[in-house]
C-alpha cells in the first residue's frame, strides 16, 4: 500500500454509525496518531459545530479529537462566501440552517441579515424549516441574491428510516425560484479545497469514506486518491457497476496500513 501524507476522513458510516462506534475505525485513527500523519474529519453535516463533533468523537467513540481536526460543510460554506467575488466587502447573508451553520457564519466579513437585505441566501439542513422561510428565501433570490447550499444530500439515515436531508429543502427552493444553487459539500470542489488548505496543501492526500457518491467522487473529481471502506452506504455490487473505481477498497480498517 502506498504511503499517504494526509487523510481526509468522512464520519458517519466511516468512523461510526450514529452513536454506535466502529472499533476498526478507532484503531485506524489511533494508527494515524501514532504515525504522526495529519488527518481531518470532513463531513457534509452542517447542523453541528466542529466542537460538538470533536466532543462526540472523544466522549462517545474514544477518539481524542480537537475542533481543529473537524471540517464541516457549514465551515466550508462560510469560507466560500467570505472569499467570494460576487459581492465585494461585507457579505450580507440570509441564513437557513442550525447551530453549526450559525456559528460558522459568525465572522467579521459576514453579516446575517433579513431576506430583503441579503446578497446571499445560504441553506443547510434546518429541522425547523417553514413555509415562511421558503417564501423569504424565494423573494431574496428573485431580487438577485446568490443561492448557495451547504450540501445536496437528499436523505439521512436514522433508526426509523431515511430522513429528509438538506438536499430535500434545497430542492424546494430551487423549484420555487428556478435557480440552481452553488453546492459546497462533497462531492463538490469547495469543501475539498477548503479541507486541503487546512491541512497545508499536502502533496499526497487521500480521501476516505463509505459512500461512493459523496466521499469517493469527491476524491476522484478533485484529483485525490481514494479509499472506500465497506462499513456504510456503498456495497461491492454497486462499485462493480462503476466505470471509475476507488483507488483502494477494504472491508474494514484493520485491512489498511497507514505506513
N, C-alpha and C positions, 0 to 999 in steps of 0.2 A: 504494500500500500504506500502511495506517495505521501510524503510529509507536507502538511499544510501549515502556513504560518499564522492563520487566524480562522476562527469559526464563527459563522452567523447561524444561530440555532433557533428554530421555532419552539414554541412552548406546548400548547395543548395538543395532545396526540403524539408528541415527540418526547417531551420531558415528563409529562404527567397526563392523566385522564381526569380532568376536573380536579377534584380534591384527592384523587387516588394516585399515589406515586407509581412510577415505573422504575423498579430497582436498578435495572441495567443502565437507565439514563443517568441515575445518580452516580453510578460508578464511572460512567463515561465522563461526566463533568469533573469528577474528582481526578481522573487521569489528566485532563487538560490543566487543572490547577497544579498538580504535581509536576507537570512538564513545563509550567510557566508559558503555556500557549494562550494568547489573548482570545477571548470569545465575547460575543454579545448576543443576548437573547433578543430576537426580533419577532414581534407579534403584531398581527393585524387588529388586535383588540384595542379599541380606543376608549373604553369605558373606565379603566382603572389607571391609576398613576403608576409610574415606574417604581416609586417607593412601595406601593401596595403589592406589586408583582414581586419585588425583591423580598418583602416581608413574608409573603406566602411561600416562596421558594425556600427561604431559610427555615421557617417555622413548620410548614406542612410537609416539606419534601426533603429536609436535611441537606439542602444545597445552599451553603452560605453565599449570599448574593447581596451586592450593593445596588443602589438605584442607578449608578453609573454603568452597570452591566446589563441594563434593560433599555430597549429602544422600541417604543410603541408607535402605532400608526398615528396617534394623536401628536406625538413629538415630531414625527416626520412631516406631518401636515403643517404644524406650526413653523418648522424650519423652512418648508417650501414657501409658505405665504410670506414669511419675514423677508425672504430674499427675492421674491417675485417682482418682475419688472412691469407687471400690468398697472400698478399704481405706485408712483414714487412717494417717498416719505412715509408718514404714518398709515398703516393698513387698518381700515375700518371694516370690522367683521361682524356679520350676523351669524351667530353660532347655534347649531342644533346638535346637542350631544350631552355627555355625562361628565362626571368629575375628572376623568383622565384628560378629556379634551379641554375642559375649562382651565385646568391647571397648566396644560401645555401652552395655552394661548395667553397666559398671564406673563407678558413680557413687554418691555418698553416700546418696541417698534410696532406693537399691535394694540388696537383699541376695540373692545367689544361694544357694539352699538345696536340700536333698534334697526329693524329692517329698512326703514325709509332713509337711513343714513349710510347704508352698507355699500362698500366697494366689492366685498366678497360675501358669498354665502358658503359657509363651511358646515358639512353634515357628516356626523358619525352615528353610531347606534345610540338611540335615545328611547329608553323604555317608558318615557313619559311623553312620547310624541303625540301631538294633537292636530286636528284639522286647522286650528288657528296658526300653529307653527308652519304647516304646509302652505297655508294661504299667504302668510307673511313672506316666507321664503320665495314663493312664486312671484309676488309683487316685486321683491328686490331684484330677482333675476330679470324680470320683464323690464325693469328700469336700467339694466345694464350691469348689474353686479356679476362678478365671475363666480361660477359654480364649481366648488371643489368638494370632493368626497374622500373621507379617510380610507374607505375600502368598499369593495363591491361584493363582499361575501353575502350570499343570499340567505344562508341559514347557519345556525349554531347548534351543536349537539347538546342535548340535556338528557337527564334521566327519564323525562316524559316523552322525548322525541326531538325532532328538529325544530328549533325556534326560528322565527324570522330574524335575519341579520341586518346589518346596516344597509346592505345592498337592496333589501326589500323596500326600505324607506327611500333610498336614493332613487329607485325605480319610480316611485310615486311622484317625486319632484321632477324627475326627467320627463315623465308623461305629462305633468301639468304645464311644463314650460316649453317642451320640445327642444330643450338644451341638454346635451350630454356633458356630464361633469368631467373634470380632470381627476383621475383616480391616483391616490398616493401610495397605497399599500401593496404588498405582494399580490400578483407578480410584477407590478409596475416598477419603473426605474427609480422614482423619487425616494422611496424608503430604502432601497438598496444603496443608492448614492449617499444618503444621509448616514446609514449604518457604517459603510466603509470609511467615511470621513471620520466617524467617531473612533474607529479602530486605526486611525492614522494611515489609511490607504495601504493596506498590506499588499505584498507582491503576489502571494499565492493563497488567496482565501477560498473557503468552501462554504456553500450553503447547505444546511442540514434540516431536514423536515420529513413529515409523514404524508404530506399532501402534494401530489404532482402538480395540480392545477394552480397552487399558490406558491409553495416553497420551492419546488423543483423548477417550475417555469421561471420563477424569479431569478434563479441562478443561471438557467440556460439563456434567458433573454438579456442578461446583463454580463455575460462572459465569465461566470464563475463555475468552478467545478461543483458538483452536487452529490449529496449523499442522501438517499431515500431509505428511511427506516420503516419497516412494516409493522408498526405498532399503533397506527392510527387510521387515516382515511383511505389511502390508496392501497390497492391489492395487486398481487403479482399478475393476475389475469388482466387487470386494467393496463398495467405497464407493458405487457406483451403486445398490446394493440397500439402503443405509442411509437411514432416514427423516430422521435428523438428520445433516447433513454437517459436516465440518470447516469452520471459518471460512475457511481457506486451504489450498490443495493445491499442491505443487510436485514436479517430477520429482527435482530435486536442489537443493542450497542456493545454487548460483550463480544460480538464478532468483529469489532472495529478497533484497530490500534491507532493511537494518535502519534506514534513515533515511526 
